[in-house]
Amino acid sequence: TEVTSSQVTTQISEFVTSKPSEKWQESYISYMNGMKKFNEYIIETKVLANQIENESTDAEILETVNKIQAIKLESIEHIKKSNELRP
């Protein structure tokens, strides 16, 4: 997961430093927000794996699973919005 998270962070950095034309800016910002949420998703998946490995309580695991699902949905929504905002 560190490699994937690092790759996403690199892509986010590229978006931050890129200079999209004005008509693309909203789409870029939304896509970048989606990538940030995807990075959160990766991190929380690692948290879940550690919880399972360390035999955390079912309640703790369920809470993390629910958090992961919510983050995933947020990421998808940002990407959809980015696509809708394309000129």
C-alpha positions in Angstrom: 0.0 0.0 0.0 2.9 2.4 0.5 3.8 2.3 -3.1 0.2 2.9 -4.2 -0.2 5.7 -1.7 3.0 7.2 -2.8 2.0 7.1 -6.4 -1.3 8.8 -5.6 0.5 11.5 -3.6 2.8 12.1 -6.6 -0.2 12.4 -8.9 -1.8 14.9 -6.5 1.4 16.9 -6.4 1.4 17.0 -10.2 -2.1 18.3 -10.2 -1.3 21.0 -7.6 1.7 22.2 -9.6 0.0 22.0 -13.1 -1.5 25.1 -14.6 -4.7 24.0 -16.2 -6.5 26.5 -18.4 -9.3 28.4 -16.6 -12.0 26.2 -18.3 -10.4 23.1 -16.9 -9.7 24.3 -13.3 -12.9 23.1 -11.7 -12.6 19.7 -13.2 -8.9 19.5 -12.1 -9.8 20.5 -8.5 -12.6 18.0 -8.3 -10.3 15.2 -9.7 -7.6 16.2 -7.2 -10.1 16.0 -4.4 -11.1 12.6 -5.6 -7.5 11.4 -5.6 -7.0 12.8 -2.0 -10.0 10.7 -0.9 -8.7 7.7 -2.8 -5.4 8.1 -0.9 -7.4 8.2 2.4 -9.1 5.0 1.2 -5.8 3.3 0.8 -4.6 4.4 4.2 -7.8 3.2 5.9 -7.6 -0.1 4.1 -4.2 -0.6 5.7 -5.7 0.3 9.1 -8.3 -2.4 8.5 -5.7 -5.0 7.6 -3.8 -4.2 10.8 -7.0 -4.4 12.9 -7.8 -7.9 11.4 -4.2 -9.0 11.9 -4.2 -7.7 15.6 -7.7 -9.3 16.2 -9.4 -6.0 17.0 -13.0 -6.2 18.1 -15.8 -6.7 15.6 -17.1 -3.3 16.4 -13.8 -1.6 15.7 -13.5 -3.5 12.4 -17.1 -2.7 11.4 -16.5 1.0 12.1 -13.4 1.0 9.9 -15.2 -0.8 7.1 -18.0 1.7 7.2 -15.5 4.6 7.1 -13.8 2.9 4.1 -17.1 2.6 2.3 -17.9 6.3 2.9 -14.5 7.5 1.8 -14.8 5.4 -1.4 -18.2 6.9 -2.2 -16.8 10.4 -1.7 -13.9 9.7 -4.0 -16.2 8.3 -6.7 -18.4 11.4 -6.4 -15.5 13.8 -6.8 -14.4 11.9 -9.9 -17.9 11.9 -11.4 -18.1 15.7 -10.7 -14.7 16.1 -12.4 -16.0 14.3 -15.5 -19.2 16.5 -15.5 -17.1 19.7 -15.3 -15.0 18.9 -18.3 -15.3 21.6 -21.0 
